[in-house]
Amino acid sequence: MITASYIALALFLGYAVAIGLSMAATFGITAASRSFVSRNYRITTRYKYAQDAVWLVCTAAGGYAAALVYGGSHPWLVGVLLVGILNAVLWLNAWEMRQRGLGHQISMSVASAAGVAVGFMLHLR
């Protein structure tokens, strides 16, 4: 029972860190340069690439936070679950998926897995 509580806490914290940092970065970039983010009510390609890179860093921080909380015997289980949650939310948000396009959606899915893996590796080394 206690292990399930630690897993749930690690998943919640990892998700909250990744999403919170992503939101802060998105708001900051948008406030700094609206023309970088969109033109004629369309998201620019440069911003999409920047968002892919930001998402990689945010998921690495989320993975590190999840690994920090969960010190159990199977840490990669938490990593796989965190990637599953992040990708499920990413693919279920239809409006953002249409705005990004399929290529960037796949890129962000790969960045989710890579970022969480990097976060876990940084903690577990």
C-alpha positions, -999 to +999 in steps of 0.1 A: +000+000+000+028+024+009+045+017-024+014+026-044+012+058-025+048+067-034+041+058-070+010+080-071+028+109-054+058+105-078+035+105-108+015+135-096+047+155-088+064+146-121+033+155-141+028+188-122+064+198-127+064+190-164+031+208-171+039+237-147+072+244-163+058+241-198+030+265-190+054+290-175+077+288-205+048+291-229+034+322-211+069+337-209+077+332-246+043+345-256+046+376-234+081+383-248+073+379-285+038+374-298+050+376-334+074+346-327+044+325-315+018+333-342+011+351-374-023+356-389-038+335-361-016+305-370+012+291-348+046+296-365+069+267-374+098+283-354+076+283-323+066+247-328+103+237-329+110+258-298+080+242-280+094+207-288+127+217-272+110+233-242+089+202-238+120+180-237+135+201-209+102+202-190+097+164-192+133+159-180+126+180-150+093+161-144+111+128-147+138+139-123+111+150-098+093+117-101+126+098-096+134+119-066+102+111-049+101+074-057+130+055-043+115+021-047+130-010-062+116-005-098+121+031-106+116+026-144+080+015-137+073+051-126+091+064-156+070+043-180+038+053-163+047+090-163+055+088-201+022+071-206+003+098-187+021+126-205+015+111-239-022+102-232-029+139-223-009+151-253-028+129-277-063+134-261-061+172-265-076+174-300-074+212-303-037+214-296-031+184-318-047+201-348-027+233-341+006+214-338+002+190-367+010+153-367+048+157-371+052+178-340+028+157-321+050+127-327+080+147-320+066+158-286+057+121-278+093+111-285+105+141-264+083+130-236+100+096-235+134+110-239+130+137-214+116+114-187+145+089-194+170+117-191+155+129-158+155+094-143+191+089-155+203+121-140+188+111-106+198+075-107+235+079-117 
